Amino acid sequence: MNITASSLYDYIQCPHRVWRDIYGPQEEKIQETNPFVKLLWEKGIKHEEKIISKLGGFWNLKEGSIDERFQKTIEAMKNKTPLIYQGVLKYENMLGIPDLLRILPDYSYMPIDIKSGVGFEGAHEEEGEEGKPKKHYAVQLCLYNDLLKRLGFAAHNSGKIIDICGEEVEYDLIAQMGVKTKETWWELYERIKKHVDLLIKNQEKNKPALGGICKLCPWYNSCKKWGEEAKDLTNVFYLGRSVRDKINTDLLIEDIDSFLDIDVAEVMKQKDKEKKSGNKGFLHGIAEGNLQKALNRARILYQTKEPVIYEPIVLPEVSH
Ligand code: SF4
C-alpha cells in the first residue's frame, strides 16, 4: 500500500479510516457508494472536464498502468513538456497523481490540482477577506511537491489549486498555518504522513470515533457496531475523538460504564493539581461545563433512556 493523496485526505477526515480500509472486517464495509458522496464525485469530474477543455495543449497521461504513466511522466519532464495532465509521481511508498504539472521558467514543475470547491476557506471577496488554505488541499499539494523534489523536478515549496471559479490559488507550503498555529503546512504534512505510513504498515492502530462524518463513510455500520459493543465514549453526542482520547489516557476511562461513575468536581480538582505540578496537558481543553454536559448526555443515553424536558414546552395553537 502506498501513501497517496487520498490516504492523506482520509486521515484528515478520520484518522482511523486508513487502518480500517486495509485491516478492517471487509465483510462489514458498505459496498454501495453513498449517494451524496457520488454526487460530489460527479460534480468534481464535471468541473475537471470543464477546466481541462479550456486548457489548450497538454500532454495527456491519463491512460495506462501506473508504472507506464510514471515512466512517461519522468520522460515528459526531462523533455521539458510545458503541461502534463494526470502524470504519475512515485518515490518509495509514496504515490501522487496531480491533475496538472506545469513547467516553470527554471524548468522545475508546479503541481496543480483541480478542485470543485473554493481555493481558500473563509474567503469573501466583497468583504476583502482572503481566507486561508484548506488543510486537505495543502497536505495533498505537499505530497506532490515532496515527490517532485525527491525526483529532482522541484526546488520550490508551493503548489496550486484551480478552484470552482477557475481561479488559480497558490499555496505557500512552508507558511505557518495560522497566526496562533506555529506549525507550518509542511510540518503538518510530515506529521500526517508519518501516521499514515505507520497505519498502512499496521505498526500503529487507533480507534474509530463516531461523529457526523461517519454517515458518509462506508464503514459506518461497522464502526457503529464497534462503538456499541465497546460502549465507547464517542457514542455520546458531541464527545468527539480528541476528548475521548484525553479521557482514555488521562482518566484511564475507556467505556461509558466507568465514565458514568466520574465526579466532575473531583476530576476538576485533579486537573488543577496536575496543572500546578506542571502537567498542563492533563485534560487539556476539557472544561468543567463541557464535561458535565457530556456526563448528562451519557446518563440520558444509558440510564434515563428517555427525553428530558428542562422546562415546559408551550406549543402555539394553529390550524395545521
Ligand atoms: S465510520 Fe467513522 S470512525 Fe469509522 S472509519 Fe468511517 S469516519 Fe472513521
Residues whose N, C-alpha, C, O or C-beta is under 5 A from the ligand:
A	BS01	SF4	C14 H16 R17 R20 P208 A209 L210 I213 C214 C217 W219 Y220 C223
